[in-house]
Amino acid sequence: MKTLIISSLAVLFCFTVSAQEKNVETESTSVDELITFIVEHYSIEKDSTKTKNIVFLIETYSDNFNVEDSVILKQAFRLLSKRLNDIDKISFVAYSNFNGLMLSQVAATDLKKILYAVEHPKTSISEFKKDGITLAYELIQTNYVEGSENTVIMIRMPGRKSEVVETEVNVKYDSTKKKGNAVVLTAISLLPELISVIKE
C-alpha cells in the first residue's frame, strides 16, 4: 500500500512538472534574412516590462564564416545591441559542422564579446558537443528567466559548404629542356655503340 501511494505521488508530480513546462519560443531565419528579422521582431522602442533571454543557434559550415556571412552577422548583432538593454542576455550555440557553446549569456550590449565570437566561432568553443541543437535548448532551460521572453533563434546558412582553397599548379615545360632530355636519352641509347667505336 505504501509503495502504491509513493508511486501515485511520483506520477502526479511528473504530470505537474510537465504541465508547468517552461515557456520557450523558437524562431528560425536564414542568415540572409537576419537583419530584416531583427528589425521586425525587436522594436527601437525598448520594452521595459519584459527582458529578453535569447539563445542564437548558428549553423556552421567551416571553421570560420565566409566574409559575406561574417559581415551580415556582425551588422545584425550591432543592430540588435542598439535595440536591447544591458539586462537582456544573449548566447551563441554552434550546430552542424561543429557543435558547442560559442558565447554564454552576455549582456546584449557587450559588442566586444559578441563580435569576437562571430569572428572566431570555432576557437570560441571550449568544449565540443555531439548535438548543438539539444545544447541550445538545455542552455535556455538552465538559464530560464521567469517573466522574460526566453527564445531560441535558429540562424540557418542554406547552400553553404566548407570552403576548400584550391591552388592552381602551372607546370610549364621549356622546349629546350625537352630537347635536352631527348638528346640525353639518345646519347644514353647510343652509348654502347660509341664505346665500341672508341675501343676499336
Residue frames as qw, qx, qy, qz and C-alpha x, y, z in Angstrom:
[[0.000, 0.885, 0.465, 0.000, 0.00, 0.00, 0.00],
 [0.323, -0.780, 0.102, 0.526, 2.83, 2.35, 0.89],
 [0.388, -0.144, 0.599, 0.686, 4.54, 1.73, -2.49],
 [0.215, 0.625, 0.675, 0.327, 1.27, 2.39, -4.29],
 [0.124, -0.937, -0.243, 0.216, 0.92, 5.79, -2.59],
 [0.378, -0.602, 0.351, 0.610, 4.54, 6.70, -3.35],
 [0.380, 0.160, 0.705, 0.577, 4.11, 5.63, -6.99],
 [0.115, 0.803, 0.568, 0.141, 0.91, 7.66, -7.29],
 [0.222, -0.895, -0.030, 0.386, 2.58, 10.73, -5.82],
 [0.430, -0.341, 0.522, 0.652, 5.54, 10.32, -8.20],
 [0.301, 0.436, 0.702, 0.476, 3.23, 10.11, -11.23],
 [0.037, -0.913, -0.404, 0.053, 1.23, 13.12, -10.02],
 [0.354, -0.735, 0.179, 0.549, 4.45, 15.08, -9.51],
 [0.418, -0.036, 0.631, 0.652, 5.60, 14.22, -13.07],
 [0.178, 0.682, 0.632, 0.322, 2.30, 15.43, -14.53],
 [0.189, -0.923, -0.205, 0.263, 2.50, 18.66, -12.50],
 [0.410, -0.528, 0.370, 0.646, 6.05, 19.35, -13.67],
 [0.343, 0.203, 0.686, 0.609, 5.18, 18.67, -17.32],
 [0.062, 0.827, 0.548, 0.106, 2.12, 20.94, -17.04],
 [0.205, -0.938, 0.009, 0.279, 4.30, 23.77, -15.75],
 [0.766, 0.151, 0.258, 0.569, 6.81, 23.33, -18.54],
 [0.220, -0.579, 0.064, 0.783, 8.90, 26.42, -19.16],
 [0.531, 0.780, 0.312, -0.110, 7.61, 28.56, -21.99],
 [0.365, -0.451, 0.472, 0.663, 10.40, 28.80, -24.57],
 [0.615, 0.709, 0.114, -0.326, 9.71, 30.23, -28.00],
 [0.624, -0.121, 0.566, 0.524, 11.53, 29.06, -31.12],
 [0.426, 0.822, -0.014, -0.378, 12.18, 31.21, -34.18],
 [0.731, -0.016, 0.498, 0.466, 14.08, 30.46, -37.37],
 [0.354, 0.893, -0.040, -0.275, 15.65, 32.63, -40.07],
 [0.840, 0.305, 0.056, 0.446, 18.31, 32.38, -42.72],
 [0.496, -0.399, -0.009, 0.771, 21.44, 34.49, -42.37],
 [0.197, 0.277, 0.430, 0.836, 20.39, 36.45, -45.48],
 [0.305, -0.675, -0.448, -0.501, 17.14, 37.49, -43.73],
 [0.551, -0.343, -0.550, 0.527, 18.66, 38.04, -40.26],
 [0.118, -0.037, -0.122, 0.985, 18.75, 41.86, -40.34],
 [0.416, -0.290, -0.406, -0.760, 15.14, 42.00, -41.55],
 [0.634, -0.381, -0.673, 0.029, 14.18, 39.51, -38.83],
 [0.401, -0.253, -0.449, 0.757, 15.76, 41.70, -36.13],
 [0.106, -0.093, -0.100, -0.985, 14.04, 44.83, -37.45],
 [0.543, -0.314, -0.514, -0.585, 10.65, 43.07, -37.44],
 [0.711, -0.379, -0.588, 0.068, 10.99, 41.35, -34.05],
 [0.529, -0.423, -0.331, 0.657, 12.91, 43.87, -31.93],
 [0.099, 0.918, 0.317, 0.218, 11.49, 47.37, -31.83],
 [0.344, 0.484, -0.237, 0.769, 13.51, 50.57, -31.43],
 [0.471, -0.584, 0.151, -0.644, 11.21, 51.42, -28.53],
 [0.294, 0.210, -0.885, 0.293, 12.64, 49.30, -25.76],
 [0.692, -0.463, -0.409, -0.374, 10.09, 47.27, -23.83],
 [0.052, -0.540, 0.609, -0.578, 10.89, 47.85, -20.16],
 [0.787, -0.268, 0.232, -0.504, 8.41, 45.26, -18.89],
 [0.989, 0.017, 0.148, 0.007, 9.92, 42.13, -20.45],
 [0.203, -0.699, 0.621, 0.291, 13.60, 41.34, -20.53],
 [0.830, 0.432, -0.275, -0.220, 14.97, 39.13, -23.26],
 [0.552, -0.450, 0.697, 0.082, 16.91, 35.91, -22.84],
 [0.763, 0.563, -0.132, -0.289, 17.95, 34.77, -26.33],
 [0.623, -0.313, 0.651, 0.301, 20.00, 31.80, -27.48],
 [0.546, 0.652, -0.306, -0.428, 21.12, 32.13, -31.09],
 [0.812, -0.062, 0.569, 0.115, 21.61, 28.70, -32.63],
 [0.293, 0.780, -0.342, -0.434, 24.01, 29.36, -35.50],
 [0.954, 0.248, 0.159, 0.059, 24.66, 26.85, -38.28],
 [0.247, -0.726, 0.532, 0.358, 28.34, 26.26, -39.01],
 [0.882, 0.465, 0.056, -0.050, 29.83, 25.01, -42.26],
 [0.659, 0.491, -0.310, 0.477, 33.53, 25.75, -41.81],
 [0.561, -0.243, -0.439, 0.658, 35.97, 26.77, -39.07],
 [0.033, -0.371, -0.147, 0.916, 35.01, 30.40, -39.78],
 [0.465, 0.713, 0.470, -0.235, 32.16, 32.14, -41.57],
 [0.538, 0.378, 0.341, 0.672, 32.85, 33.41, -45.06],
 [0.192, -0.018, -0.075, 0.978, 33.32, 37.18, -45.44],
 [0.317, -0.351, -0.399, -0.786, 29.73, 37.87, -46.52],
 [0.638, -0.500, -0.578, -0.094, 28.14, 35.86, -43.70],
 [0.528, -0.257, -0.394, 0.707, 30.51, 37.38, -41.15],
 [0.024, 0.131, 0.059, 0.989, 29.58, 40.92, -42.25],
 [0.489, -0.437, -0.473, -0.589, 25.84, 40.14, -42.08],
 [0.668, -0.438, -0.565, 0.209, 26.15, 38.57, -38.62],
 [0.398, -0.151, -0.277, 0.861, 28.18, 41.49, -37.27],
 [0.147, -0.226, -0.185, -0.945, 25.79, 44.11, -38.66],
 [0.579, -0.453, -0.567, -0.371, 22.78, 42.19, -37.36],
 [0.638, -0.439, -0.508, 0.377, 24.18, 41.93, -33.82],
 [0.225, 0.009, -0.117, 0.967, 25.26, 45.58, -33.84],
 [0.349, -0.349, -0.349, -0.797, 21.67, 46.48, -34.72],
 [0.667, -0.450, -0.588, -0.082, 20.29, 44.13, -32.07],
 [0.520, -0.222, -0.448, 0.692, 22.55, 45.61, -29.37],
 [0.026, -0.129, -0.002, -0.991, 21.05, 49.04, -30.07],
 [0.553, -0.324, -0.390, -0.661, 17.53, 47.66, -29.65],
 [0.765, -0.393, -0.506, 0.067, 18.13, 45.72, -26.42],
 [0.337, -0.870, 0.201, -0.298, 19.26, 46.70, -22.91],
 [0.103, 0.561, -0.768, 0.292, 22.13, 45.73, -20.60],
 [0.573, -0.175, 0.655, -0.460, 19.78, 43.44, -18.68],
 [0.888, 0.345, -0.027, -0.303, 18.89, 41.49, -21.83],
 [0.492, -0.478, 0.706, 0.175, 21.09, 38.40, -22.30],
 [0.801, 0.482, -0.217, -0.283, 22.20, 36.58, -25.41],
 [0.616, -0.379, 0.673, 0.155, 24.14, 33.38, -26.02],
 [0.571, 0.532, -0.475, -0.406, 25.51, 31.69, -29.15],
 [0.732, -0.162, 0.661, -0.020, 25.45, 27.95, -29.77],
 [0.277, 0.482, -0.650, -0.517, 27.00, 26.41, -32.90],
 [0.780, 0.093, 0.586, -0.198, 25.47, 23.43, -34.68],
 [0.796, 0.582, -0.043, -0.158, 26.09, 21.33, -37.82],
 [0.656, 0.564, -0.439, 0.243, 29.77, 21.25, -38.89],
 [0.389, 0.073, -0.701, 0.593, 30.83, 21.61, -35.25],
 [0.492, -0.680, -0.436, -0.325, 28.70, 21.91, -32.10],
 [0.546, -0.224, -0.484, 0.646, 29.28, 23.80, -28.89],
 [0.182, -0.902, -0.328, 0.213, 28.75, 26.89, -26.78],
 [0.523, 0.492, 0.061, 0.694, 30.35, 29.89, -28.53],
 [0.004, -0.378, 0.212, -0.901, 29.14, 32.60, -26.16],
 [0.379, -0.429, -0.802, 0.170, 27.46, 32.15, -22.79],
 [0.240, -0.838, -0.490, 0.019, 24.90, 34.67, -21.55],
 [0.369, -0.101, -0.065, 0.922, 26.44, 38.09, -22.04],
 [0.185, 0.654, 0.306, -0.666, 24.69, 41.44, -21.99],
 [0.605, 0.617, 0.473, 0.170, 23.15, 42.15, -25.39],
 [0.163, 0.984, -0.071, -0.001, 25.14, 45.39, -25.47],
 [0.566, -0.594, 0.489, 0.294, 28.54, 43.70, -24.96],
 [0.696, 0.683, -0.114, -0.190, 29.60, 44.08, -28.60],
 [0.042, 0.700, -0.712, -0.026, 33.26, 43.21, -27.99],
 [0.452, -0.158, 0.867, -0.139, 32.45, 39.65, -26.86],
 [0.714, 0.483, 0.400, -0.310, 29.66, 39.23, -29.41],
 [0.537, 0.776, -0.268, -0.194, 31.80, 40.27, -32.39],
 [0.116, -0.567, 0.815, 0.006, 34.74, 38.17, -31.20],
 [0.612, 0.062, 0.768, -0.181, 32.53, 35.06, -31.15],
 [0.695, 0.656, 0.170, -0.240, 31.32, 35.83, -34.69],
 [0.324, 0.801, -0.492, -0.105, 34.90, 36.32, -35.95],
 [0.139, 0.409, -0.892, 0.132, 36.22, 33.19, -34.19],
 [0.802, -0.205, -0.101, -0.551, 33.34, 30.72, -33.95],
 [0.895, 0.014, -0.441, 0.064, 35.34, 27.50, -33.57],
 [0.467, 0.232, -0.539, 0.661, 38.06, 28.85, -31.28],
 [0.355, -0.425, 0.202, -0.808, 35.39, 30.41, -29.02],
 [0.888, -0.247, -0.216, -0.322, 34.19, 26.93, -28.07],
 [0.217, -0.621, 0.708, -0.258, 35.97, 25.42, -25.08],
 [0.403, -0.063, 0.906, -0.113, 34.22, 22.02, -25.28],
 [0.397, 0.125, -0.587, -0.695, 32.70, 20.50, -28.39],
 [0.592, 0.066, 0.625, -0.505, 29.41, 18.64, -28.10],
 [0.320, 0.140, 0.891, 0.290, 27.68, 15.98, -30.16],
 [0.080, 0.653, 0.677, 0.329, 24.48, 17.94, -30.77],
 [0.143, 0.072, -0.108, 0.981, 24.29, 21.74, -30.82],
 [0.406, -0.419, -0.399, -0.707, 20.51, 21.88, -31.11],
 [0.694, -0.483, -0.529, 0.067, 19.98, 19.90, -27.91],
 [0.505, -0.135, -0.308, 0.795, 22.63, 22.05, -26.23],
 [0.056, -0.306, -0.124, -0.942, 20.76, 25.25, -27.15],
 [0.592, -0.504, -0.385, -0.497, 17.54, 24.02, -25.55],
 [0.723, -0.352, -0.464, 0.370, 19.36, 22.74, -22.47],
 [0.350, 0.059, -0.166, 0.920, 21.02, 26.16, -22.16],
 [0.270, -0.403, -0.194, -0.853, 17.75, 28.10, -22.42],
 [0.718, -0.494, -0.453, -0.188, 16.13, 25.80, -19.83],
 [0.670, -0.218, -0.390, 0.592, 19.09, 26.13, -17.46],
 [0.222, -0.069, -0.101, 0.967, 19.21, 29.93, -17.78],
 [0.121, -0.634, -0.658, -0.388, 15.43, 30.36, -17.96],
 [0.055, -0.006, -0.318, 0.946, 14.32, 33.74, -16.63],
 [0.024, 0.589, 0.794, -0.145, 10.79, 33.81, -15.26],
 [0.106, 0.850, 0.307, -0.415, 8.72, 36.64, -16.72],
 [0.064, -0.594, 0.464, 0.654, 11.18, 37.18, -19.61],
 [0.801, 0.503, -0.117, -0.303, 10.98, 36.34, -23.27],
 [0.532, -0.414, 0.717, 0.179, 13.03, 33.14, -23.45],
 [0.740, 0.605, -0.005, -0.294, 13.75, 32.41, -27.09],
 [0.615, -0.217, 0.611, 0.448, 15.89, 30.13, -29.23],
 [0.499, 0.768, -0.061, -0.397, 16.57, 31.67, -32.64],
 [0.789, -0.001, 0.505, 0.349, 17.98, 29.34, -35.27],
 [0.234, 0.793, -0.287, -0.483, 20.16, 31.03, -37.90],
 [0.872, 0.200, 0.426, 0.135, 20.39, 28.79, -40.97],
 [0.063, -0.643, 0.501, 0.575, 23.10, 29.01, -43.63],
 [0.832, 0.370, 0.390, -0.137, 21.42, 27.44, -46.67],
 [0.748, 0.653, -0.017, 0.122, 23.65, 26.31, -49.51],
 [0.076, -0.856, 0.507, -0.073, 26.90, 26.95, -47.65],
 [0.968, 0.068, -0.190, 0.148, 29.67, 24.42, -48.00],
 [0.660, -0.596, 0.181, 0.421, 33.02, 24.07, -46.37],
 [0.385, 0.892, -0.203, -0.122, 35.37, 26.33, -48.28],
 [0.860, -0.137, 0.287, 0.400, 38.29, 24.49, -49.79],
 [0.062, 0.855, -0.290, -0.426, 41.07, 26.65, -51.07],
 [0.889, 0.325, 0.259, 0.194, 42.10, 25.38, -54.45],
 [0.220, -0.729, 0.402, 0.510, 45.59, 26.11, -55.62],
 [0.786, 0.610, 0.013, -0.102, 46.34, 26.08, -59.29],
 [0.618, -0.446, 0.496, 0.416, 49.55, 24.39, -60.25],
 [0.585, 0.773, -0.130, -0.208, 51.00, 25.60, -63.51],
 [0.741, -0.267, 0.494, 0.369, 53.54, 23.21, -64.92],
 [0.454, 0.831, -0.186, -0.260, 55.49, 24.77, -67.73],
 [0.858, -0.055, 0.363, 0.358, 57.75, 22.70, -69.86],
 [0.039, 0.792, -0.348, -0.501, 60.53, 24.51, -71.53],
 [0.869, 0.479, -0.030, -0.122, 61.00, 23.30, -75.07],
 [0.324, 0.708, -0.608, 0.157, 64.77, 23.47, -74.70],
 [0.454, -0.388, 0.734, -0.323, 64.58, 21.15, -71.72],
 [0.891, 0.221, 0.306, -0.252, 62.58, 18.66, -73.73],
 [0.694, 0.652, -0.303, 0.037, 65.17, 18.75, -76.46],
 [0.020, -0.658, 0.697, -0.283, 67.90, 18.46, -73.89],
 [0.699, -0.176, 0.613, -0.323, 66.19, 15.43, -72.38],
 [0.887, 0.429, 0.081, -0.151, 65.76, 13.91, -75.83],
 [0.444, 0.725, -0.508, 0.139, 69.42, 14.46, -76.55],
 [0.314, -0.507, 0.734, -0.325, 70.42, 12.87, -73.26],
 [0.838, 0.059, 0.464, -0.281, 68.17, 9.86, -73.91],
 [0.790, 0.595, -0.144, -0.046, 69.56, 9.50, -77.42],
 [0.188, 0.717, -0.634, 0.221, 73.14, 9.72, -76.13],
 [0.546, -0.341, 0.693, -0.325, 72.46, 7.08, -73.48],
 [0.897, 0.258, 0.299, -0.197, 70.92, 4.72, -76.02],
 [0.690, 0.674, -0.244, 0.100, 73.89, 5.22, -78.37],
 [0.335, -0.790, 0.500, -0.116, 76.44, 4.92, -75.58],
 [0.839, -0.167, 0.509, 0.099, 77.23, 1.20, -76.10],
 [0.753, 0.573, 0.203, 0.252, 77.88, 1.78, -79.78],
 [0.127, 0.936, -0.247, 0.217, 80.09, 4.80, -79.06],
 [0.584, -0.628, 0.514, -0.028, 82.09, 2.84, -76.54],
 [0.875, 0.107, 0.432, 0.192, 82.65, 0.02, -79.04],
 [0.547, 0.792, 0.032, 0.270, 83.79, 2.56, -81.70],
 [0.159, -0.898, 0.377, -0.163, 86.22, 4.19, -79.24],
 [0.774, -0.376, 0.506, 0.062, 87.66, 0.79, -78.30],
 [0.825, 0.381, 0.303, 0.287, 88.35, -0.02, -81.96]]
